[in-house]
Amino acid sequence: MEQKLFVERNKKFSVVCYRRKAEDCNENGGWCDSQEEAQAWVEDECWIFSGDGWFCPKCNIHFMQNLSSHRRDMGQKVDPKKAGDGLDNELVIGLDPL
């Protein structure tokens, strides 16, 4: 089932939070006169586009605070040589150093 990016109510448009994981999730962005304005609103409010949909800053904070459990849920394995060092070394793999 594909999730909608926008919701329309009373001829107003709002972007839907794709994640809806945080207890205090915004669920929808601001109500605007067009989809373009609604998308501009979430961009101005620092929502993040994941490729599948937009998610609000509160869900981003929730996601980042629970990153290790998310990795477990996704089936990502931790390198035992690096486990417990407190660093997320695998996050920088493939990035060129500055």
Helices and strands as residue ranges (DSSP letters): E 6-9, E 12-15, H 35-44, E 48-49, E 54-55, H 57-65, H 67-73, G 89-91
